[in-house]
Amino acid sequence: MPIERSEFESGQVLTRLEKSVIAFLKKNPDKAFEVNEIMEGINIQTDFQDLWKAIASGIFILWFPSMLNNLVTSGKIRSNVIGGTYYYMAK
């Protein structure tokens, strides 16, 4: 599977989810979003109807901010804490 030039040059291949986050933020360049707004914006759905789906959803919800912070650290997106809330936007 081919990779993008930026991935080749940085030595880091982005996941489909990371690419979706970046694309969503770039479509809204003048806005900053909270974690749950990004999840809604890229159509991430959680399911708490069934025990195992609830466990998987809970783990994903806990992991997602970490993935966003990795994108910030790698310079792909920006973040800022305003009033105790993390906001993310396109770089």
C-alpha positions as CSV (number, residue, x, y, z in Angstrom):
1,M,0.0,0.0,0.0
2,P,1.5,3.4,-1.0
3,I,2.1,6.0,1.7
4,E,2.0,9.8,1.4
5,R,5.2,11.8,0.9
6,S,4.9,13.4,4.3
7,E,4.7,9.9,5.9
8,F,7.7,8.8,4.0
9,E,9.8,11.8,5.0
10,S,8.7,11.8,8.6
11,G,9.1,8.0,8.9
12,Q,5.6,7.8,10.5
13,V,2.6,6.3,8.8
14,L,-0.7,7.7,9.9
15,T,-3.6,5.4,10.6
16,R,-6.9,5.8,8.8
17,L,-8.4,7.2,12.1
18,E,-5.6,9.8,12.4
19,K,-6.1,10.8,8.8
20,S,-9.8,11.2,9.4
21,V,-9.2,13.5,12.4
22,I,-6.7,15.6,10.4
23,A,-9.1,15.9,7.5
24,F,-12.0,16.8,9.7
25,L,-10.0,19.6,11.4
26,K,-8.7,20.9,8.1
27,K,-12.3,21.1,6.8
28,N,-13.0,23.5,9.7
29,P,-9.8,25.5,9.8
30,D,-11.2,28.4,11.8
31,K,-12.7,26.3,14.6
32,A,-11.3,24.3,17.6
33,F,-13.1,21.2,18.8
34,E,-13.3,19.2,22.0
35,V,-12.6,15.5,22.0
36,N,-16.3,14.5,21.9
37,E,-17.0,16.9,19.0
38,I,-14.2,15.4,17.0
39,M,-15.5,11.9,17.6
40,E,-18.9,13.0,16.5
41,G,-17.4,14.9,13.5
42,I,-15.7,11.7,12.2
43,N,-18.7,9.5,13.0
44,I,-17.2,7.5,15.8
45,Q,-20.1,5.7,17.5
46,T,-19.9,4.1,20.9
47,D,-22.3,1.3,22.1
48,F,-23.1,0.7,25.7
49,Q,-26.0,-1.7,25.1
50,D,-24.0,-4.8,25.4
51,L,-21.3,-5.5,28.1
52,W,-18.4,-6.3,25.7
53,K,-19.3,-3.4,23.3
54,A,-19.5,-1.2,26.4
55,I,-16.0,-2.3,27.5
56,A,-14.6,-1.7,24.0
57,S,-16.3,1.7,23.7
58,G,-15.0,2.7,27.1
59,I,-11.4,1.7,26.2
60,F,-11.7,3.6,22.9
61,I,-13.0,6.8,24.7
62,L,-10.1,6.6,27.1
63,W,-7.5,6.0,24.3
64,F,-8.8,8.7,21.8
65,P,-7.4,11.7,23.6
66,S,-4.0,10.0,23.8
67,M,-4.1,9.6,20.0
68,L,-5.0,13.3,19.6
69,N,-2.1,14.3,21.8
70,N,0.3,12.1,19.7
71,L,-0.9,14.1,16.7
72,V,-0.1,17.3,18.6
73,T,3.3,16.0,19.6
74,S,4.1,15.0,16.0
75,G,3.1,18.5,14.8
76,K,0.1,17.3,12.8
77,I,-2.6,19.3,14.7
78,R,-2.6,22.0,17.5
79,S,-4.2,22.0,20.9
80,N,-4.9,24.5,23.7
81,V,-6.5,24.2,27.1
82,I,-9.1,26.8,27.7
83,G,-11.0,26.8,31.0
84,G,-9.8,23.3,31.8
85,T,-11.0,21.9,28.5
86,Y,-8.7,20.6,25.7
87,Y,-9.4,22.0,22.3
88,Y,-7.9,20.8,19.0
89,M,-7.6,22.4,15.6
90,A,-5.9,22.1,12.3
91,K,-2.3,23.2,12.1
